[in-house]
Amino acid sequence: MKKTGQPTINDVARLAGVSKKTVSRVINQSPLLNGETRDKVQAVIADLGYIPNPQARALALRRNFLIALIHDNPNAQMVLRVQQGLLEVLRDTEFELLVHPVDRGAPDMRDEIRRFLERQRPYGVMLLPPISENDALAALCAQIGCRYVRMGSAAFDDPAHMVSSNDREAVRGAIDHLLAAGHRRICMIAGPHGFRSAFERQQGYEAAMEAAGLGVQRTWIAQGDYTFESGMRAAERLLDLSPRPTAIFSSNDEMAAGALHIARQRGLDVPENLSIVGFDDTSIASHLWPPLTTVRWPIATMARAAALKLIGDDDDEPDADAPPAEETMFVSTLIRRASVAKPQE
């Protein structure tokens, strides 16, 4: 085919018989495309000698090819797993990941995020809990015209802007596992106030205890902040109870590791004298001794889905080649390891 002048994305779309959005998807290596269409567009690109210009496209879109991850989360393992999931999708595309930590307690947090978005002009934003639960931040993204996806332990936005998990039901299953092993004095290390995940997980604990006819004793719940040190402090208080609990459920693995540390300090064998269950299934869970029974939170999978929602469409044109919208709700599952046994009364 004889080329005349510098080929454009419009030329590629016209000759391939597809929309500009579909051409853009091929350029970005988007998984939201069937193989036949991808091959056809790539053949036209090669025939024309078309060379994509990310800078020109960024100017035209008034957006950079950046996906911003905005968070204020004390759980470093969780943030790293989100990055892993995002990068698995962004790898081999024109997109890059930009990580922006914030302080949710700062009075000017919203203004600071606005300045960041206006300065960097990211293509899309992923908001991690607990700031993802802030409706004002979602409204800010929409106002600026920046696509966004929120991650949470329950659905609180429409599917296009949400990846969520079933934390409440998952924790009920974890407590039922302890109950089935014969435990009745089951205490909980709760997550920090203001986190939807902490609320959902505590609701799951309370629902399971109520269903078992045990009720909820407030002295059996100790507050933590998702850190190892707070798990130690919470375990100190719970293990001072008389009678002592035979099992502890922790709202995350970091605090469960702190509880295990205190149990060892007190000469308690896990799981013979105390069973411990965590939540997340981060690497620490399998590296502890004994390996930790925990709820696997599909963090990386949720992050991959969020990335697909963010980069799947380049505009609002309908596209017959696009598969159905990516999944929004993800199921957390109990991983049974060696930290749970029958209580030794």
Secondary structure, 3 states (H helix, E strand, C coil): CCCCCCCCHHHHHHHHCCCHHHHHHHHCCCCCCCHHHHHHHHHHHHHHCCCCCHHHHHHHHCCCCEEEEEECCCCHHHHHHHHHHHHHHHCCCCCEEEEEECCCCCCCHHHHHHHHHHHHCCCEEEECCCHHHCHHHHHHHHHHCCEEEEEECCCCCCHHHEEEECHHHHHHHHHHHHHHCCCCCEEEEECCCCCHHHHHHHHHHHHHHHHCCCCCCHHHEEECCCCHHHHHHHHHHHHCCCCCCCEEEECCHHHHHHHHHHHHHCCCCCCCCCEEEEEECCHHHHHCCCCCEEEECCHHHHHHHHHHHHHCCCCCCCCCCCCCCCCCEECCEEECCCCCCCCCC
